[in-house]
Amino acid sequence: MRADAVRGHLDGLLLAVLEPGPLHGYAIIAAVQRRSGGALELRTGTIYPTLQRLERLGLLRSAWDAVGERRRRSYELTDAGRRALADERAAWREFTAAIGSVLNPAT
């Protein structure tokens, strides 16, 4: 799948995979890939700036976890993030309905 196909939808994708609970960056990447059946492969250079931006917007919160001697940051949705995810889903339904009407017009 083209990388530009994800552009504009990355926030919603990240919020959706974080809905069940906190994940660290690589687990987020793996969740998107798994849930998309391998069609979407996100890069760390894309994911981390987006996670940081979503946190600055108050849609995510993060905490450092210790895994053995390593530390990693885990992210989770805030209440505002859950509302934003609901908005993203509604916008996605509208978008896909409009595009579907053009690509597959009723005859």
N, C-alpha and C positions, 0 to 999 in steps of 0.2 A: 504494500500500500504506500502511496506517495506520502512523504513526510509532511507536505503542505496540507494534506487532508486533515491532519490533526489540529493544525493552526486554527485558533478561534474556539477550540473545544477542549483544550488541555485543562483548563480550570475545572470544568465539569468532570472530566475523566478522573482527575486526581481526587476531587471531592467524593466521587462515587466509590472509588476503591478504599477510601478512608472511612466510609460510612459504617462498616461493621466494627471498626476499632482501630487503635493506633498501629502504625507501621513505620519502619525506618525506610530510608530512600530506596535501597536496592529491593526491598520487599514490595514497595509501591510499583517500581518498574516491573517486577516479576508478576504482580497482580494484574497490571494492565495487559501485559503480554498474554498471561493465562486466560483472562476473561475475554480477550479478543481472538482467542484461538491462534495466537502467534502472529496475527496480522499487524499489530502495533508494537513496535520496538522503540521505546523512548530512551534517549541518551541522558546520562547524568548531567551533562552541560545544559540540558533543557529543563530537567526536572527540579534541580536544586534552586535555581533562581526563581522558578515559579512557586515552589513551596515557600520560600522566604517572602515572596510578594504576598501570597495568600495569608501568611502569618501576620505580616504588617497590616493587612486589611482587616484582621481580626476574624478571619474565616477558619484559621487553624491555630492550634497552640502546639508547642513542642517541648520536649524534655529530653535530657541526656540519660541514656541507659548504659549500664556497664554490662558488657558481655565478655566474661573472662577478664583479660587485661585491656580489652578494647572498649572504647566508648563510641556510641552512635546516637544520633538524634532521631527520636520517634515523633511522628506528627499525628494529631487527631483533630477531628472536627470540633468546632465550637458550636454553640446554638446558632450563631449567625451563619456559620458554615453549613449547617443543616438547612437553614432557610434558603441560602444561596443555591444549594444543591436542588432543592425543590423548584426554584426559579429556573435553573439550568435545564432541568428535565421538562418543564413546561415549554420553554423556548425551543428545546430540541424537538418536541412533538409538533409544534407549530411549523418549524423549519422543514422537517421531513415530510409533513403533510403538503406543504406548498411545493417543495421540489418534486414530490411524487405526483402531484397534480399536473406538473409540467412534463415530466419524463414519461408518465404513464397516463395520458388523458383518457377519460371515459369516452367510449365511442357510442 
